[in-house]
């Protein structure tokens, strides 16, 4: 009996209880971590879409104001590709000057690449196919859905 009082450590029952409590805490933390990662991706997607759409709108405004010179027939003043927003457009009257609307094409946080779905004015607003005339709008190519059930490609 004297010997047992000097022993240190935990009994098997204490170990099982401690392990069970640890598993329950871990089980509660994992869904919260997943939720936080998804919310962060949604935030990045909203920011990237806003950045792209703002650049498209600025391009359109400059084309309508005549700042970009002659616009190509059928584009209605919208950029032909997203890359043209990064490469820039030569301004009329300036030999070496280009106006750039984006530094780079942002990555889609759900697909982890810079490929975006595009729509022209002639395309259906919910279409997932691009007519190729010009870039009127962009959307994510992911097939995932938001917690409210909407597809991220509809954002």
PADOTI-258534 format. One record per residue (C-alpha): residue in one letter; x, y, z. Coordinates in pm, 1 decimal, always signed. Layout:
BEGIN
rest, xx, yy, zz
A, X, Y, Z
...
//
This chain:
BEGIN
rest, xx, yy, zz
X, +0.0, +0.0, +0.0
X, +285.0, +238.5, +70.0
X, +428.0, +159.9, -266.3
X, +114.5, +272.7, -461.3
X, +116.7, +621.9, -307.3
X, +464.5, +688.2, -438.7
X, +383.3, +585.6, -798.0
X, +325.5, +870.0, -1037.9
X, +124.0, +873.0, -1360.8
X, -233.1, +808.5, -1460.1
X, -447.9, +501.9, -1436.7
X, -605.1, +349.9, -1746.5
X, -945.0, +501.3, -1664.2
X, -794.0, +849.6, -1627.0
X, -615.1, +809.0, -1959.8
X, -935.7, +705.6, -2136.7
X, -1128.1, +1001.6, -1989.6
X, -853.9, +1248.7, -2083.7
X, -829.3, +1106.2, -2437.1
X, -1209.6, +1119.8, -2479.6
X, -1220.1, +1485.9, -2375.3
X, -936.7, +1565.2, -2615.4
X, -1117.3, +1389.1, -2902.7
X, -1438.9, +1582.3, -2834.5
X, -1253.9, +1913.9, -2837.7
X, -1075.1, +1821.6, -3161.2
X, -1405.4, +1712.7, -3315.7
X, -1553.5, +2054.3, -3243.7
X, -1250.4, +2247.1, -3372.2
X, -1224.5, +2082.0, -3715.8
X, -1563.1, +2203.8, -3849.5
X, -1486.8, +2554.1, -3725.3
X, -1153.2, +2552.4, -3906.7
X, -1318.9, +2432.2, -4228.9
X, -1583.0, +2703.6, -4199.4
X, -1316.4, +2970.0, -4150.5
X, -1120.0, +2852.0, -4458.1
X, -1437.2, +2859.1, -4671.5
X, -1528.2, +3209.1, -4551.2
X, -1177.0, +3331.3, -4632.1
X, -1200.9, +3186.8, -4984.5
X, -1540.7, +3350.5, -5033.4
X, -1395.1, +3682.8, -4923.8
X, -1103.8, +3644.8, -5169.5
X, -1347.8, +3550.4, -5449.2
X, -1560.0, +3859.8, -5388.1
X, -1249.4, +4078.8, -5390.8
X, -1113.1, +3923.3, -5713.6
X, -1449.0, +3954.2, -5891.2
X, -1481.8, +4317.0, -5780.8
X, -1128.8, +4392.8, -5903.5
X, -1191.2, +4233.6, -6245.5
X, -1534.3, +4390.3, -6292.0
X, -1404.8, +4734.0, -6193.2
X, -1123.3, +4706.3, -6450.4
X, -1372.7, +4602.5, -6720.6
X, -1597.6, +4897.3, -6630.4
X, -1306.5, +5144.9, -6639.8
X, -1203.9, +5012.3, -6982.0
X, -1561.8, +5052.3, -7106.4
X, -1585.1, +5406.3, -6965.5
X, -1258.9, +5506.6, -7136.8
X, -1372.6, +5350.8, -7465.3
X, -1706.7, +5533.8, -7448.2
X, -1526.4, +5862.3, -7373.6
X, -1304.6, +5812.4, -7679.9
X, -982.7, +5788.9, -7476.8
X, -883.7, +5459.3, -7640.2
X, -922.7, +5575.2, -7997.8
X, -1107.9, +5359.9, -8246.4
X, -1283.2, +5066.4, -8083.0
X, -1304.4, +4734.2, -8264.1
X, -1636.3, +4654.8, -8430.1
X, -1847.1, +4409.4, -8229.9
X, -1677.5, +4471.2, -7896.0
X, -1908.9, +4759.2, -7802.7
X, -1621.8, +4917.2, -7611.0
X, -1549.0, +4617.3, -7388.2
X, -1205.8, +4448.1, -7377.2
X, -1155.7, +4151.7, -7610.6
X, -978.5, +3945.3, -7342.7
X, -884.7, +3975.0, -6977.6
X, -518.4, +3970.8, -7077.4
X, -567.1, +4297.0, -7268.5
X, -648.4, +4463.6, -6934.7
X, -304.8, +4356.2, -6808.2
X, -108.8, +4422.5, -7129.0
X, -260.5, +4766.8, -7165.3
X, -402.2, +4966.5, -7453.1
X, -205.7, +5217.4, -7659.7
X, -349.3, +5561.9, -7620.9
X, -408.0, +5763.7, -7937.5
X, -151.3, +6037.0, -7989.7
X, +103.5, +5882.6, -7750.8
X, +359.8, +5660.0, -7922.5
X, +499.9, +5472.7, -7624.4
X, +223.5, +5515.5, -7370.8
X, -13.8, +5237.8, -7269.8
X, -293.9, +5246.4, -7018.8
X, -311.5, +4934.9, -6802.7
X, -620.3, +4843.1, -6604.2
X, -484.3, +4549.0, -6402.8
X, -136.9, +4457.8, -6276.5
X, -218.7, +4091.5, -6307.7
X, -520.6, +3869.5, -6343.3
X, -613.6, +3760.7, -5989.9
X, -636.0, +3391.5, -5905.1
X, -968.2, +3226.6, -5837.5
X, -936.1, +3105.3, -5476.4
X, -1152.9, +2798.2, -5540.8
X, -977.3, +2671.7, -5855.6
X, -638.5, +2820.8, -5759.1
X, -562.9, +2949.0, -6109.4
X, -613.5, +3268.5, -6306.9
X, -864.2, +3119.2, -6551.9
X, -1205.1, +3279.4, -6521.3
X, -1530.5, +3213.1, -6698.5
X, -1626.4, +3501.8, -6923.8
X, -1949.3, +3630.1, -7075.0
X, -2013.0, +3878.8, -7352.2
X, -2319.9, +4101.1, -7379.1
X, -2471.9, +3860.8, -7631.3
X, -2442.8, +3562.3, -7392.3
X, -2719.4, +3456.8, -7157.5
X, -2658.6, +3602.0, -6806.6
X, -2641.8, +3250.5, -6654.9
X, -2453.6, +3093.9, -6944.8
X, -2135.1, +2901.8, -6871.8
X, -2015.4, +2935.4, -7232.3
X, -1843.5, +3240.3, -7377.4
X, -1939.1, +3369.9, -7721.2
X, -1590.1, +3517.7, -7768.0
X, -1696.3, +3864.8, -7886.2
X, -1565.7, +4058.0, -7583.4
X, -1551.1, +4038.3, -7203.9
X, -1861.7, +4186.8, -7044.8
X, -1856.6, +3986.4, -6719.3
X, -1650.3, +3723.0, -6536.3
X, -1739.1, +3435.7, -6304.8
X, -1567.7, +3156.6, -6113.1
X, -1532.5, +2821.7, -6289.6
X, -1572.0, +2623.0, -5967.2
X, -1862.0, +2381.7, -5930.6
X, -1879.9, +2431.2, -5553.7
X, -2179.4, +2586.4, -5386.6
X, -2204.5, +2847.4, -5113.9
X, -2367.7, +2753.8, -4780.9
X, -2689.5, +2924.5, -4895.9
X, -2707.6, +2687.5, -5194.7
X, -2609.6, +2930.1, -5471.4
X, -2330.4, +2834.6, -5705.5
X, -2014.6, +3042.5, -5680.8
X, -2031.0, +3082.6, -6059.2
X, -2345.9, +3295.2, -6007.7
X, -2169.1, +3552.1, -5786.5
//
